[in-house]
Amino acid sequence: MERRKEEATVSRRRFLRTVSGVAVGALGGSLWAQPVPQQVSPNDKIGIGFIGVGGMGRGHLGWFLAQPDCDVVALCDVDERALAEAKRMCGDRPVAIYKDYRQLLERSDVDAVVIATPDHWHALIAIHAAQAGKDIYCEKPMTHTIEEGRQLVNAVRRYGRVFQLGTQQRAGDHFRRAVELVRSGKLGKVKLCRCWIGYNPHSGYVPEQPPPKELDWDMWLGPAAWRPYRPCYHPFNWRWFWDFGGGLMTDWGVHLIDIILWGMGDELPVAVEAKGRYYPDSFYDVPQWIEAVYEFPSYTLVWHQPPPNPLPLGRAGHGMYFEGDKGRLFVDRGGIVTDPPDLIYEPLGPNDFRLPRVPSHQREFLECVKTRQRPTCDVEVGHRSTYVSILGNIAFRLGRKLRWDAQKEQFVGDEEANRWLTKPYRKPWTL
């Protein structure tokens, strides 16, 4: 689709210089001085660029390729093998190929990007995309640190972009039904929530080796501290190392905790503590067992990895659980279980909480690109669901109870803990 005339353009040389060498957190070296809200004609096709076309990226690619109202125009990845497979999926479409996302972002025919890189890259790419006037669909977790999240919220708001975090559960009819039941008071007063995941990844020692010739290892690391390549980092298992991910607490926790927060009215925690342990021979940074207890103003949330034993209700694989004084509800990707059983059929009254239904999470994003409305998991919502998960990891790593000021987004009276809100970036990358 055509860009609006008032939207500024910038040369390739200037763009690459700006986004690689300026501290984007303050947004002082931005490409546009004013927000660029873009009204898209419903008859226009949306140009999509993909940044990261590994497993999740190609999963999204298949969906977007099938949509009649968008064109996939560009693909980017630091691994030529992933790029080749993604290009094959595109058939004979004239899709441009890049190894540096900054080159993709300068294209005027890219209206929106899908970001599906390792977690440590999410914030920087998304902020640069907002500066470049692109709308953003980003895989969860939204960011790797809490400070990155706030900077990304600021960038999306300043540049008037549409942002959707990839918490696809929010589009599910039965998840929306569960939230409606909880928020309409059908369980009574909810004082306890739980969520769990039945998965304990671990690995023995993995030696260093030269990176595959198809992989740009330096660019894969990006802002993360330099380290030699090991095959346990790429592909997929990077999520079990603190420099790149946050373990299941952020990998699945953002999905599960997100539904709890939604059901409980987006209350934010005031304290968190966590404990955990490792397999003796595990080479991974993250723990294989972790339990985090979050205190909210009106309820307690417990994260279990592995699941609680015995299960309070539902199934062991993964789940979200609400316990009220009039009933209990479990929800996972397989459906809803309630106690009493007929609670699931409780009708909603005229004044009860209701949610509209959407065809899919990605479809909602595309419609919001056209209408400029905020989607269900807008950047502020995504930031909160992400940072609540990150808080559990910080509490585990420090080994003590932490008090949290949600308004300031800081720990209370704990400077050591506050240093964990951000991280150093490897030069030349800056936030």
C-alpha positions, 0 to 999 in steps of 0.5 A: 500500500502507498505510504501517506505523503506526510510520512518522512522517508530516509536514505538507506545510509542514514537509516542504518547509521541512525538505528545502529549507533544511537541510544534508542531508549531516549528516542532522541535520535529518532527518524521521525519527529512526530508520530505517524498514525497511518490510516489504511484503506480497507482495499489496500494490501498490507505489506508484511516483512518477517524478521526471524523465520525459524520455527515460529516465524515460519509458522506465522509465515504460512498463515500470512501467506494465505491471507488475501489482504496482505503481501509478504514482501521481505524475509530476514534471518541470520541463518541462511538455512531458515531463509531458504526454507522460508523462501521455498514456502513463498513459492514464486512470489517476488520476496526480498531476502535479508540477513540484516533487519535494518535493511528490511525496515527501510523498505517503503513497501513494508507496512508491518513486521512480524518479529520471531527472533530469540528473545534478546533481540525483540526489544531492539528490533521492535523499537527500530521498527516503530521508529521506521513507521512499521506496525508490529506483531511480536512473538512473546515474551515482548522483551528480555528485561523490564526496562526494555519493555517500558522503552518499547511501550514509549516508542510504540506510543510516540510513533503511533504504531499498532502493536500486537504481542503473540499471546494467541490464547487471547483469541480463543473463544473458550479463553474469552469465555473463561475470562468472562465467567471470572470477571462476571463474578460467577466464581464468587470472590477469587483469592487464589490463582495458579498456573503450571507447565509440565515440562522440565528441559535439561541437557548435559555438557555441550562443547564449543564448536565453529558455527555453521557456515550458513549462520552469522553468529555475531549478528545472532548474538547482537546485543548479547555478550559475546560467547563462542557458538555451541549447538545448544544455543541455536536453534530453539534451545537458546531459551534455556540460557539467561543471556538469550531467554528466560526459561519456561517462566517467560517462554510459557509463563507469558501465555499463562500468566497473561490469562490470569491477569486478564481474568483478574482485571489486570491487577499488578503484583506488589511482591514476589518470591521464588525458589527452584532447583536444577538437575545436577548435570544440567548445562542450561542456565535456567532451573528445571523446577521453580515455584513463584508466589506473587502477591496481588492486592486482592489475590495470590498467584502461584506459578508451578513448574512442574505442576502441583501434586495433586492437581487442584482441577484439570490437566497436568500438561499446562493450565490456568486455575482460578479458585473462588468462594462459589466455584473453581475454573481450569482452562487450557488449550484443550478447553474449560473444566469447572467445579461445579460442572454446570458453572461453565454454562452459567449465562451472562447477564446484561451487566456482566463482563463480555468480550467480542470474539475474533477469528484469530490473533493475527487477523485481529492484528491485520484489522487493527492495522487498517482501523488503527485501533489497539488490539487485544494484546496491545504493547502496554498489556504485553509489557505487563504480562511479560514483566510479571513473568520476568519478576519471578525469574529475578526473585529466583536468581536473587533468592529472596522476597521482593517488593514491587512498585507497579507505578514506578516499575521498580523494586521497593528499597532494593537497589541490587534487585533494581539493577536486574531491571535492565542489562548491558548491551554489547557494542555497537548496540544500544537501548 
